[in-house]
């Protein structure tokens, strides 16, 4: 399972308000383009009217995933092609452009992968777009030990740092984007299914492709889920699913929730409070000792995480829940999970900031806390791949700010330009070397001059970093962390 953190402005937002009159293609007469049976069927593709983040009407191509009839009125569940699944929605007949409808191919058969059924029979073939960012000869990959000198780039550099990079970068450091919904750096060639929460996309079917929960009430917030979550079937027909914000147990009605609250003694997540500064606290929860809470947390998180699978076996995981305190108790803001034993140096398996708290700096605080734990453990870490699109943006932003903070803080000695190695950056930040290198390349800081590697910080990079750091008000204070790492390999059972 992996994480969603802070979103791009407008990205994945559920559009509010009614869709206005179309300024795009005219909507056809209902009988203009129907199947031979006289009705729109599942698997059809056609333009559908929606509003974008600029509140403008647009007609993206969409696929009909399901059709239902409520009181004689048909509703169509559509997935917008090349858009994230969190934008999928039920629409009425009036929003469909029937003149450009594409019917499923009759000869198409159910795709299978390893004997497992794939997507809907007869659907038009879906293209899987893959893009690999290959390191070009103009930006060679630095190694870890060779000394280097500094040379300003085009005379516009404000600061320049020599990179002392030995070993070549491994091939799995390449960045990969998988369709429009999943993008990450360094996706393994085959997802690891043992102890991992990575989802194998071949298990997708028409049920898990559709949101099944309409609305969740959690404390003072009402949340609109983005994706499918395997809550009990009988709860999926409810207009609102009620959750206790302290133990995360679910109920069918407000009366059930109120009755539960009279019995629930929790006012904070179970487990140990290992960090507190101001109103922000972190609780460490063992997935074996607090199985019910961990499973309920996974069910809630799955509503906002698409490409991670949900395991009811939470024993191999630790959960770190961030809360905000007020007079009523400790309210959940977000969390991340990690394996007790990771053979691949993963320090995060799944990470999520709940939608009401997104775009407020909590996502980076969760990421910073995960690396603070890695520092105490004396390890370098990396998040489990693939990251969601929003998770990738948050991690890239955190890595960029953290590495630039190190580079800009270097002092020159004896009048010479400051020098630092990739290993040293990794040791100071606990960010894995591959992530350090990919971030330097993403920022286009690495240059090769007269047989040496140099890192050049331009005025734009420096000014942009300083502006970003002024906005970043929430930071982890290591003095407030009370955490003793455990050696899980020496324990007979988690």
C-alpha positions in Angstrom: 0.0 0.0 0.0 1.7 3.4 -0.6 0.8 6.7 -0.2 -0.8 9.7 -1.2 0.4 12.9 0.3 -0.2 16.6 -0.7 -1.9 17.1 -4.1 -1.1 19.4 -7.0 -3.6 22.4 -7.0 -6.7 21.1 -8.6 -5.4 17.6 -9.3 -7.8 14.8 -8.2 -10.2 17.3 -6.7 -13.8 16.3 -6.9 -15.6 19.0 -8.9 -18.3 20.7 -7.0 -21.5 22.4 -8.3 -23.5 21.4 -11.3 -22.1 21.2 -14.7 -23.2 24.2 -16.8 -24.4 24.3 -20.4 -22.0 22.7 -22.8 -19.6 24.9 -24.7 -18.2 21.9 -26.4 -19.8 19.3 -28.7 -23.6 19.3 -28.7 -25.3 16.4 -26.9 -27.0 14.1 -29.4 -30.5 12.9 -29.3 -30.8 9.9 -26.9 -31.5 7.5 -29.8 -28.8 8.8 -32.1 -26.1 6.3 -31.5 -27.0 3.2 -29.4 -26.1 -0.4 -29.4 -28.0 -2.9 -31.6 -30.0 -3.7 -28.5 -31.0 0.0 -28.3 -29.0 1.0 -25.2 -25.6 2.3 -24.1 -23.6 -0.6 -22.9 -20.7 -1.0 -20.6 -17.3 -0.7 -22.4 -18.5 2.1 -24.7 -16.3 5.1 -25.1 -17.5 8.6 -25.8 -16.9 12.3 -24.9 -18.4 13.2 -21.5 -19.0 16.7 -20.2 -17.1 17.7 -17.0 -15.6 20.8 -15.4 -11.9 21.2 -15.0 -10.0 22.9 -12.1 -10.4 26.3 -13.9 -14.2 25.8 -13.8 -14.4 25.4 -17.6 -16.4 22.9 -19.5 -14.4 20.2 -21.4 -15.3 17.0 -23.2 -12.6 14.3 -22.5 -13.0 10.8 -23.8 -14.4 8.4 -21.2 -15.3 4.8 -20.9 -18.6 3.5 -19.5 -17.7 1.1 -16.7 -21.2 0.5 -15.3 -24.8 1.4 -15.8 -27.6 1.6 -13.2 -31.2 2.5 -13.1 -32.6 4.6 -10.3 -36.4 5.3 -10.4 -36.4 5.0 -14.2 -33.4 7.3 -14.6 -30.2 5.8 -15.9 -26.8 6.7 -14.5 -23.5 5.9 -16.1 -20.2 5.3 -14.2 -17.4 6.8 -16.3 -13.6 6.7 -16.3 -12.0 9.6 -18.1 -9.2 8.2 -20.3 -5.7 9.4 -19.4 -7.2 10.9 -16.1 -6.6 9.6 -12.6 -9.3 7.2 -11.4 -10.1 9.5 -8.5 -12.0 11.6 -11.0 -14.3 8.8 -12.0 -18.0 9.5 -11.3 -21.6 8.8 -12.0 -23.1 11.0 -14.7 -26.5 11.5 -16.3 -27.5 10.9 -19.9 -27.4 14.6 -20.7 -23.6 14.8 -20.2 -22.9 12.2 -22.9 -22.0 13.1 -26.5 -23.7 10.2 -28.3 -22.6 11.3 -31.8 -19.0 10.2 -31.1 -19.7 6.9 -29.3 -17.3 4.0 -29.8 -18.8 0.6 -29.2 -16.7 -2.3 -27.9 -15.2 -4.6 -30.4 -17.2 -7.8 -30.8 -14.2 -10.0 -31.3 -12.4 -8.8 -28.2 -12.0 -11.4 -25.5 -11.3 -11.0 -21.8 -7.6 -10.2 -21.4 -5.9 -12.6 -19.1 -2.6 -12.4 -17.3 -1.2 -15.4 -15.4 -4.6 -17.0 -15.8 -6.3 -14.1 -14.0 -9.1 -12.1 -15.7 -8.3 -8.6 -16.7 -10.6 -5.7 -17.6 -14.1 -5.9 -19.0 -14.8 -8.2 -22.0 -15.2 -6.4 -25.2 -13.7 -3.1 -23.9 -11.5 -1.2 -26.4 -7.9 -2.0 -25.8 -6.2 0.2 -23.3 -2.8 1.5 -24.1 -0.2 1.3 -21.3 2.2 4.2 -21.8 5.7 3.7 -20.5 8.3 6.4 -20.5 11.8 5.8 -19.2 14.0 8.7 -18.3 17.4 7.8 -19.5 20.5 9.6 -18.3 21.8 11.4 -21.3 25.6 11.7 -22.1 25.3 15.4 -21.4 24.5 14.8 -17.8 26.7 11.9 -16.7 26.0 10.0 -13.5 28.4 10.9 -10.7 30.1 8.2 -8.7 31.0 8.5 -5.0 34.7 9.1 -4.4 36.5 10.9 -7.3 37.4 14.5 -6.5 36.0 17.3 -8.5 36.4 21.0 -8.9 33.8 23.8 -9.5 33.1 25.8 -12.6 30.1 28.2 -12.8 27.7 27.5 -15.5 27.4 30.2 -18.2 28.6 32.7 -15.5 25.2 32.8 -14.0 25.8 30.6 -11.0 25.4 32.1 -7.6 26.9 29.1 -5.8 28.7 26.1 -7.2 29.6 22.9 -5.3 32.0 20.2 -6.4 30.5 16.8 -6.5 32.9 14.0 -5.5 31.1 11.1 -6.7 33.2 5.5 -7.8 30.5 3.1 -8.6 28.2 3.6 -11.6 24.6 4.2 -10.9 22.5 1.0 -11.0 20.0 0.5 -13.7 17.0 0.5 -11.4 17.6 4.1 -10.6 15.9 5.1 -13.8 12.6 7.0 -13.4 9.5 5.4 -14.9 6.0 6.6 -15.5 3.3 4.0 -15.8 0.1 5.3 -17.5 -1.4 8.5 -16.3 -2.2 7.1 -12.8 1.0 5.7 -11.5 4.4 7.4 -11.7 7.4 6.8 -9.7 11.2 6.8 -9.6 12.9 3.4 -9.7 9.9 1.0 -10.1 11.2 -2.6 -9.7 10.8 -4.8 -12.8 8.4 -7.0 -10.9 6.4 -5.9 -7.8 7.5 -7.7 -4.7 4.5 -9.4 -3.2 6.0 -10.9 0.0 5.4 -8.6 3.0 4.9 -5.7 0.5 1.7 -3.8 -0.1 2.3 -3.3 -3.8 -0.6 -4.2 -5.9 -0.4 -6.4 -9.0 -2.5 -4.5 -11.6 -3.5 -7.8 -13.2 -5.9 -8.3 -10.3 -7.9 -5.3 -11.3 -11.5 -6.1 -12.2 -14.7 -4.1 -12.8 -15.6 -4.1 -9.1 -12.3 -2.8 -7.7 -12.1 -0.2 -10.5 -15.2 1.6 -9.2 -15.6 3.6 -6.0 -18.0 1.8 -3.7 -18.3 4.2 -0.7 -20.2 7.4 -1.3 -19.1 9.4 1.7 -17.3 8.9 5.0 -17.9 10.9 8.2 -14.8 11.0 10.3 -15.1 13.3 13.3 -15.9 16.8 12.1 -15.0 16.0 8.5 -16.9 14.4 5.6 -14.6 12.7 3.1 -15.4 11.8 -0.5 -13.4 8.6 -1.3 -11.3 8.5 -4.4 -11.0 4.7 -4.9 -12.5 1.3 -4.1 -12.0 0.0 -0.5 -13.1 -3.5 0.6 -15.5 -2.5 3.3 -18.4 -5.0 3.9 -20.8 -5.2 0.9 -23.8 -4.2 3.0 -22.2 -0.8 3.8 -21.6 0.2 0.2 -25.3 1.2 -0.3 -25.3 3.7 2.5 -25.2 7.4 1.7 -22.8 8.0 4.6 -20.4 5.6 6.4 -19.7 6.7 10.0 -16.3 6.1 11.5 -15.1 6.6 15.1 -12.2 9.0 14.6 -10.2 7.4 17.5 -10.5 3.7 16.9 -11.6 3.9 13.3 -14.4 1.4 13.7 -17.2 1.8 11.2 -21.0 2.0 11.7 -24.1 2.1 9.6 -25.7 5.2 11.1 -25.1 8.2 13.2 -27.1 6.5 16.0 -24.7 3.5 15.9 -21.7 5.9 16.1 -23.2 7.7 19.0 -23.8 4.5 20.9 -20.3 3.3 20.1 -18.8 6.6 21.4 -20.4 6.1 24.8 -18.4 2.8 25.1 -15.1 3.8 23.3 -12.4 4.9 25.8 -9.8 5.9 23.2 -9.0 9.5 22.7 -5.8 8.9 20.8 -4.5 6.1 18.6 -3.4 2.9 20.5 0.3 2.4 20.8 3.2 4.6 22.1 3.4 8.3 21.6 7.0 8.8 20.4 6.9 12.5 19.4 5.1 15.6 20.6 5.7 19.2 19.7 2.9 21.8 20.2 -0.3 20.1 19.0 1.4 17.6 16.7 2.0 14.0 18.0 3.1 10.8 16.4 2.0 7.4 17.7 3.8 4.1 16.9 1.4 1.2 16.5 2.4 -2.5 16.1 0.3 -4.2 13.5 0.4 -7.4 15.5 -0.5 -6.0 18.9 -3.2 -3.6 17.6 -4.6 -5.6 14.7 -8.1 -4.3 14.7 -7.0 -0.6 14.6 -4.4 -1.4 11.9 -6.9 -3.1 9.7 -9.4 -0.3 10.1 -6.7 2.2 9.2 -5.9 0.2 6.1 -9.5 0.2 5.0 -9.8 4.0 5.4 -6.4 4.6 3.6 -7.5 2.4 0.7 -10.2 4.9 -0.1 -7.4 7.3 -1.1 -4.7 5.0 -2.4 -5.2 3.2 -5.7 -2.2 1.1 -6.6 -1.5 -0.6 -3.3 -3.3 -3.7 -2.2 -4.9 -4.3 1.2 -3.7 -7.1 3.3 -5.5 -8.1 6.5 -2.2 -9.5 7.8 -0.9 -6.4 9.4 1.6 -8.3 11.6 4.8 -7.5 9.6 4.1 -3.7 9.7 4.5 -0.7 12.0 2.1 2.2 11.6 3.1 5.8 12.5 0.0 7.9 12.9 0.3 11.7 13.0 -2.4 13.5 15.1 -3.5 17.0 16.0 -4.5 17.7 19.6 -7.4 19.7 20.9 -9.6 19.6 24.0 -11.6 16.6 22.5 -8.5 14.4 21.9 -5.9 13.5 19.3 -7.4 13.7 15.8 -5.8 11.7 13.0 -4.2 13.8 10.3 -2.2 11.2 8.3 0.0 8.2 8.7 2.7 6.1 7.1 3.5 2.4 7.5 6.8 0.5 7.2 7.9 -3.1 7.3 9.5 -4.3 10.5 12.2 -6.0 8.4 12.8 -4.6 4.9 15.5 -6.3 2.8 15.3 -3.4 0.3 15.9 -0.5 2.7 12.3 0.7 2.5 11.5 3.2 5.3 7.9 3.7 4.1 5.4 1.2 2.7 2.4 3.4 2.6 1.9 7.1 3.3 -1.2 9.3 3.3 -2.3 12.7 4.4 -6.1 12.7 4.7 -7.8 15.1 2.3 -8.9 17.8 4.8 -5.3 18.3 5.9 -3.7 18.3 2.4 -1.8 21.3 1.0 -0.9 22.4 4.6 2.6 21.0 4.9 1.6 17.8 6.7 2.7 15.6 3.9 6.3 16.8 4.0 6.2 16.5 7.8 5.3 12.8 7.5 8.1 12.3 5.0 10.6 14.2 7.2 9.6 12.1 10.2 10.2 8.8 8.3 13.7 10.0 7.5 14.2 11.1 11.2 13.5 7.5 12.2 16.0 6.3 9.7 18.6 8.6 11.1 18.0 7.1 14.6 18.3 3.6 13.1 21.5 4.6 11.4 20.2 3.6 8.0 19.4 5.2 4.6 15.9 4.7 3.4 13.6 5.0 0.4 9.8 4.8 0.0 8.4 1.6 -1.5 7.7 1.8 -5.2 5.5 2.6 -7.1 4.6 6.0 -5.6 1.3 7.5 -6.5 1.4 10.6 -8.7 0.8 12.9 -5.7 3.3 10.9 -3.6 6.0 11.3 -6.2 5.5 15.0 -6.3 5.7 15.3 -2.5 8.8 13.2 -2.3 10.6 15.0 -5.1 9.8 18.3 -3.4 11.1 17.0 0.0 14.3 15.5 -1.5 14.9 18.7 -3.5 14.5 21.0 -0.5 16.5 18.8 1.8 19.5 18.4 -0.6 19.5 22.1 -1.5 19.5 23.0 2.2 22.7 20.9 2.6 24.4 22.3 -0.5 23.6 26.0 0.4 24.9 25.5 3.9 28.3 24.4 2.8 31.2 26.7 3.8 34.3 27.1 1.6 37.7 26.4 3.2 41.0 28.2 2.4 39.3 30.1 -0.4 38.5 26.9 -2.3 35.0 26.0 -3.5 33.2 23.7 -1.1 33.2 20.0 -1.9 30.9 17.2 -0.9 30.3 13.6 -2.0 27.1 11.8 -2.8 27.8 9.4 0.1 28.1 12.4 2.5 24.7 13.8 1.4 23.2 10.4 1.8 24.6 10.0 5.3 23.6 13.5 6.5 20.0 13.2 5.2 19.4 9.3 5.4 18.1 9.6 1.8 19.2 6.6 -0.3 22.1 7.4 -2.8 19.9 6.5 -5.8 17.3 9.1 -4.7 20.0 11.7 -4.1 21.4 11.2 -7.7 17.9 11.2 -9.3 17.0 14.4 -7.5 20.3 16.1 -8.6 19.5 15.1 -12.2 15.8 16.2 -11.8 17.1 19.6 -10.7 19.6 19.6 -13.5 22.4 20.4 -11.1 25.0 17.9 -12.3 27.5 19.1 -14.9 30.7 17.6 -16.4 33.6 19.9 -17.0 37.2 19.0 -17.8 36.9 15.5 -16.5 35.2 16.5 -13.3 31.7 16.5 -11.9 30.3 19.8 -10.6 27.0 20.9 -9.0 25.9 24.3 -10.1 23.3 26.2 -8.3 21.8 28.9 -10.4 20.1 32.1 -9.2 16.7 30.7 -10.1 17.2 27.5 -8.1 18.5 29.3 -5.1 15.7 32.0 -5.1 13.0 29.3 -5.7 14.4 27.2 -2.8 14.4 30.2 -0.4 10.8 31.1 -1.3 9.7 27.5 -0.7 11.5 27.3 2.7 9.7 30.5 3.9 6.4 28.7 3.3 7.5 25.5 5.1 6.6 26.3 8.6 6.1 22.7 10.0 9.4 20.9 10.8 10.4 17.9 12.9 12.3 18.7 16.0 14.7 15.8 16.7 14.8 16.8 20.4 11.2 16.0 20.8 11.6 12.4 19.4 11.7 9.6 21.9 12.3 6.5 19.9 14.4 3.4 20.4 14.7 1.2 17.3 14.1 -2.6 17.7 16.0 -5.4 16.1 13.2 -7.4 14.7 15.5 -10.0 13.2 16.3 -11.3 16.7 12.7 -11.8 17.6 11.1 -15.2 17.2 7.8 -13.6 16.2 6.8 -10.0 15.4 
